[in-house]
């Protein structure tokens, strides 16, 4: 019999319907799993044991009565700390907010999950303000990659990724403003979808910021999208609601697809040899299956990438300056230097130039995608780096050059996903990224399923 923690969301629901398992039985098993793994990886900010068991008991009663609330009723999930959940604080990863008040209401994705009867096991860790692609936080400490405990899970959805690999639950919710679900997915061997901007309502809405699923398979992510991609009037940037069928997806016919292969952005960090080889192998497999695959040149310039870095620095420096001096002293020093070293001297013109570069990036990303059904690229140019480092290279003045493959699609509002393709010689995961046209979230999920079918055999999950 397959262990409870190894089962997918779809398998759990089938077991509930058939009476093989109950939501309470599953929740208890996963809470034990969390207790066993947490001393090693530190993925959880809060574990809501009593509330989770109560939600599981309510779900169990509904299944016995034949009246489940949704196709995922009783399935456990974790939620990233910055997605507000009623009754929990949301300190966004920083000790400056260690006294954060309890939230009065669920954010949209959490609200939809609760309404659908999912069992919220607790909240996962993240770095200060979500502005690092790492698992280092002044509040939460160091979150580690279960594949190799001395390596970083990446971020900022670091706890969600580590929890998914350790099989705390089949479903996990993260957020992404520059790569924060895709980068940890790539470094942890997972699937993650960054939806089109507005497909999944968020609070507060902000340029490029989305919430998305992080799972061990495309199928589970699609099931979760069917729950969270529902309307919420609090997000004034959300898309008009569409009744999209996220369930029962089928991979597309390869011979009908035109794929643009983007192996190198030409800016940011250099693509490491094993990452390059994995992306090329994925492109070769697609061509072998009948896809039309052609290499495309990078659309990204140094000015565009530096512009988005300056934009994030200015935004975070403003947040920093809104804190009292005592609270600023509690922020991770790396973050303080990163957002201060030049933003403290920015003029209004500097900020507008950075914003204009972001808009140029947005335009270029959409234009580069137009001739193709999908773009294929590496997700991250590098393999997982040291766990204790806040960023690759540990230089606050060059903190974000590794996001060159991911951040353009936040600004362009396009759906993008990371699919694990293979593993390095050290056994570290290597993901590839799929980018679709704006609003084609279903298409990206379907194409990701094709990649799942074509990829080499995967390693067993860490035990």
Residue pairs with C-beta under 8 A, 6 or more apart in sequence:
2 11
4 21
4 25
4 26
4 29
4 30
5 29
5 30
5 33
5 167
5 168
6 167
6 461
7 15
7 170
8 170
8 216
8 217
8 219
8 220
9 72
9 75
9 170
9 171
9 215
9 220
9 223
9 224
10 219
10 220
10 223
12 21
12 26
12 74
12 75
12 170
13 71
13 72
13 73
13 74
13 75
15 21
16 22
16 23
16 63
16 68
16 73
16 74
17 63
22 56
22 60
22 63
22 74
23 56
23 57
23 59
23 60
23 63
23 73
23 74
23 75
23 119
24 53
24 56
24 57
24 60
26 56
26 74
26 76
27 52
27 53
27 55
27 56
27 76
27 119
27 121
28 53
30 76
30 121
30 167
30 168
30 169
31 47
31 49
31 52
31 53
31 121
33 166
33 167
33 168
34 44
34 47
34 121
34 122
34 163
34 168
37 43
37 146
37 166
37 168
38 44
38 47
40 144
40 146
40 149
41 143
41 144
41 145
41 146
41 149
41 162
41 163
41 166
42 125
42 135
42 140
42 141
42 142
42 143
42 144
42 159
42 162
43 124
43 125
43 143
43 158
43 159
43 160
43 162
43 163
43 166
43 168
44 78
44 122
44 123
44 124
44 125
44 159
44 163
44 168
45 81
45 122
45 123
45 124
45 125
45 126
45 140
45 159
46 81
46 88
46 122
46 123
47 121
47 122
48 88
48 120
48 121
48 122
48 123
51 87
51 120
52 76
52 119
52 120
52 121
52 122
55 114
55 117
55 118
55 119
55 120
56 74
56 76
56 119
58 117
59 68
59 69
59 73
59 74
59 117
59 119
60 74
62 68
62 69
62 73
62 74
62 117
63 73
63 74
68 74
68 117
69 115
69 116
69 117
70 115
70 116
70 117
70 118
70 227
71 223
71 226
71 247
72 116
72 117
72 118
72 171
72 223
72 224
72 226
72 227
73 116
73 117
73 118
74 117
74 118
74 119
75 118
75 119
75 169
75 170
75 171
76 118
76 119
76 120
76 121
76 168
76 169
76 170
76 171
77 113
77 118
77 119
77 120
77 121
77 169
77 170
77 171
77 172
77 173
77 224
78 120
78 121
78 122
78 123
78 124
78 159
78 160
78 163
78 168
78 169
78 171
78 172
78 173
79 85
79 109
79 110
79 113
79 120
79 122
79 123
79 124
79 172
79 173
80 123
80 124
80 126
80 157
80 159
80 160
80 172
80 173
80 174
80 175
81 90
81 91
81 92
81 93
81 123
81 124
81 125
81 126
81 140
81 159
82 90
82 92
82 93
82 126
82 130
82 175
83 90
83 107
83 109
83 110
83 173
83 175
83 211
84 90
84 103
84 105
84 106
84 107
84 110
84 203
85 103
85 106
85 107
85 110
85 120
85 123
86 103
86 104
86 105
86 106
86 110
87 102
87 103
88 102
88 103
88 123
89 97
89 100
89 101
89 102
89 103
90 100
90 103
91 97
91 98
91 100
91 139
92 126
92 128
92 129
92 130
93 125
93 126
93 127
93 128
93 129
93 130
93 137
93 138
93 139
93 140
93 156
94 128
94 129
94 137
94 138
94 139
94 330
94 331
94 332
94 335
95 138
95 139
95 330
95 331
95 332
96 128
96 138
96 323
96 327
96 328
96 330
96 331
97 139
97 327
98 139
98 330
105 111
106 114
107 202
107 203
107 211
108 200
108 201
108 202
108 203
108 211
108 228
108 232
108 234
108 235
109 173
109 200
109 201
109 202
109 211
109 228
110 120
110 173
111 232
112 227
112 228
112 230
112 232
113 120
113 173
113 227
113 228
114 120
116 227
118 171
118 227
121 168
121 169
123 159
124 157
124 158
124 159
124 160
124 162
124 163
124 172
124 174
125 135
125 137
125 140
125 141
125 143
125 158
125 159
125 162
126 137
126 140
126 155
126 156
126 157
126 158
126 159
127 134
127 135
127 136
127 137
127 155
127 156
127 158
127 332
127 335
127 390
128 137
128 138
128 139
128 331
128 332
128 335
129 316
129 319
129 331
129 335
130 155
130 156
130 175
130 177
130 180
131 156
131 312
131 316
131 335
131 338
131 339
132 155
132 156
132 332
132 334
132 335
132 390
132 391
132 399
133 154
133 155
133 156
133 178
133 179
133 180
133 183
133 184
133 391
133 392
133 400
133 402
133 403
134 152
134 154
134 155
134 156
134 158
134 389
134 390
134 391
135 142
135 143
135 144
135 145
135 152
135 153
135 154
135 155
135 158
135 159
135 162
135 387
136 142
136 143
136 152
136 332
136 334
136 388
136 389
136 390
137 143
137 332
138 330
138 331
138 332
138 335
140 159
142 387
142 388
143 153
143 155
143 158
143 159
143 162
144 150
144 151
144 152
144 153
144 162
144 387
145 151
145 152
145 153
145 161
145 162
145 165
145 187
145 188
145 384
145 387
146 153
146 162
146 165
146 166
146 188
146 462
147 165
147 188
147 189
147 384
147 427
147 428
147 429
147 462
148 384
148 426
148 427
148 428
149 387
150 386
150 387
151 187
151 384
151 385
151 386
151 387
151 428
152 158
152 187
152 384
152 385
152 386
152 387
152 389
153 159
153 161
153 162
153 165
153 184
153 187
153 188
153 384
154 161
154 183
154 184
154 186
154 187
154 188
154 380
154 384
155 180
155 183
155 184
156 174
156 175
156 180
156 184
157 172
157 174
157 175
157 176
157 180
157 181
157 184
157 192
157 214
158 184
160 172
160 173
160 174
160 181
160 184
160 214
161 172
161 174
161 184
161 185
161 187
161 188
161 190
161 192
161 214
162 188
163 169
163 172
164 172
164 188
164 190
164 214
164 215
164 216
165 188
165 189
165 190
165 461
165 462
166 462
167 216
167 461
170 215
170 216
170 220
171 213
171 215
171 220
171 223
171 224
172 213
172 214
172 215
173 211
173 212
173 213
173 214
173 224
173 228
174 180
174 181
174 184
174 192
174 211
174 212
174 213
174 214
175 181
175 202
175 209
175 210
175 211
175 212
176 182
176 192
176 194
176 209
176 210
176 211
176 212
176 406
176 410
177 206
177 208
177 209
177 210
177 410
178 208
178 308
178 312
178 400
178 403
178 406
178 407
178 410
179 194
179 379
179 380
179 403
179 405
179 406
179 407
179 410
181 192
181 193
181 194
181 212
181 213
181 214
181 418
182 192
182 194
182 379
182 406
182 416
182 417
182 418
182 431
182 433
183 379
183 380
183 402
183 403
183 406
183 418
184 190
184 192
184 214
185 191
185 192
185 214
185 379
185 418
185 420
185 431
186 378
186 379
186 380
186 418
186 420
186 429
186 430
186 431
186 433
187 380
187 383
187 384
187 428
187 429
187 431
188 384
188 429
189 420
189 423
189 429
189 431
189 458
189 459
189 461
190 214
190 215
190 216
190 418
190 420
190 429
190 431
191 214
191 215
191 216
191 217
191 218
191 220
191 221
191 417
191 418
191 419
191 420
191 448
191 452
192 212
192 213
192 214
192 215
192 221
192 417
192 418
193 212
193 213
193 221
193 225
193 415
193 416
193 417
193 441
193 444
193 445
193 448
194 210
194 212
194 406
194 409
194 410
194 415
194 416
194 417
195 210
195 211
195 212
195 225
195 229
195 415
195 441
196 210
196 239
196 413
196 414
196 415
196 438
196 439
196 440
196 441
197 208
197 209
197 210
197 237
197 239
197 410
197 413
198 235
198 237
198 238
198 239
198 413
199 210
199 229
199 238
199 239
199 415
199 439
199 441
200 210
200 211
200 212
200 225
200 228
200 229
201 230
201 231
201 232
201 234
201 235
201 238
202 209
202 210
202 211
202 235
203 232
203 234
203 235
205 235
205 236
205 237
205 238
207 358
207 411
208 407
208 410
208 411
208 413
209 410
210 410
211 228
212 221
213 220
213 221
213 224
213 225
213 228
214 221
215 221
215 224
216 461
217 452
218 249
218 417
218 419
218 445
218 448
218 449
218 452
219 249
219 449
221 445
222 246
222 247
222 249
222 445
223 246
223 247
225 246
225 441
225 445
226 244
226 246
226 247
229 244
229 246
229 441
230 241
231 238
231 241
232 238
239 439
244 441
244 442
245 442
246 442
246 445
249 442
249 445
249 446
249 449
250 446
250 449
251 446
251 447
251 449
251 450
251 453
252 443
252 446
252 447
252 450
254 286
254 289
254 290
254 291
254 450
255 290
255 291
257 286
257 291
257 292
257 373
257 374
257 447
258 291
258 292
258 294
258 371
258 372
258 373
259 283
259 286
259 291
259 292
259 293
259 294
259 372
259 373
259 374
259 375
259 376
260 294
260 295
260 296
260 368
260 369
260 371
260 372
260 374
260 375
260 376
261 279
261 283
261 293
261 294
261 295
261 296
261 375
261 376
261 377
262 295
262 296
262 298
262 368
262 375
262 376
262 377
262 405
263 271
263 276
263 279
263 280
263 283
263 295
263 377
263 378
264 271
264 276
264 298
265 298
265 300
265 377
265 381
265 404
265 405
266 297
266 298
266 300
267 298
267 300
267 301
267 302
267 304
267 305
267 401
267 404
268 300
268 305
268 381
268 401
268 402
268 403
268 404
268 405
269 381
269 382
269 392
269 401
269 402
269 404
270 381
271 279
271 378
271 381
272 381
272 382
272 383
274 383
274 424
274 425
274 430
275 378
275 380
275 381
275 382
275 383
275 430
276 378
278 378
278 421
278 422
278 430
278 432
279 376
279 377
279 378
279 421
279 432
281 421
281 422
281 456
282 376
282 421
282 432
282 451
282 454
282 455
283 293
283 376
285 454
285 455
286 293
286 376
286 450
286 451
286 454
287 293
289 450
289 454
293 376
296 368
296 372
296 375
299 364
299 365
299 367
299 368
299 408
300 361
300 364
300 404
300 408
303 357
303 360
304 357
304 358
304 360
304 361
304 364
304 408
305 361
305 401
305 404
305 407
306 357
307 353
307 354
307 355
307 356
307 357
307 358
307 360
307 361
308 354
308 357
308 358
308 361
308 400
308 407
308 411
309 399
309 400
310 342
310 343
310 346
310 350
310 351
310 353
310 354
310 357
311 351
311 354
311 355
311 357
311 358
312 339
312 400
313 338
313 339
313 342
313 343
313 346
314 339
314 343
314 346
314 350
314 351
314 354
316 335
316 338
316 339
316 343
317 339
317 340
317 343
317 344
317 346
320 328
320 331
320 335
320 336
320 339
320 340
323 331
328 336
332 390
334 390
334 391
334 394
334 396
334 399
335 390
335 396
337 396
337 397
338 396
338 397
338 399
341 396
341 397
358 411
359 411
361 407
361 408
361 411
361 412
362 408
362 411
362 412
362 413
363 412
364 408
365 408
365 409
365 411
365 412
365 414
366 412
366 414
366 438
368 375
369 375
369 412
369 414
369 435
369 436
369 437
370 437
373 436
373 437
373 443
373 447
374 434
374 435
374 436
374 443
374 444
374 447
375 433
375 434
375 435
376 432
376 433
376 434
376 435
377 405
377 432
377 433
377 435
378 405
378 431
378 432
378 433
379 405
379 406
379 418
379 431
379 432
379 433
380 402
380 405
380 406
380 431
381 402
381 404
381 405
382 392
382 402
383 424
383 426
383 428
383 430
384 428
384 429
385 392
390 396
390 399
391 399
391 400
391 402
392 401
392 402
400 407
405 433
406 416
406 433
409 415
409 416
409 435
412 438
413 438
414 435
414 436
414 437
414 438
415 435
415 436
415 438
415 439
415 440
415 441
415 443
415 444
416 433
416 434
416 435
416 436
416 444
417 433
417 434
417 444
417 445
417 448
418 431
418 432
418 433
418 434
419 431
419 432
419 433
419 434
419 448
419 451
419 452
419 455
420 429
420 430
420 431
420 455
420 458
421 430
421 431
421 432
421 451
421 455
421 456
422 430
422 455
422 456
423 429
423 430
423 459
424 430
427 459
432 451
434 444
434 447
434 448
434 451
435 444
436 443
436 444
436 447
437 443
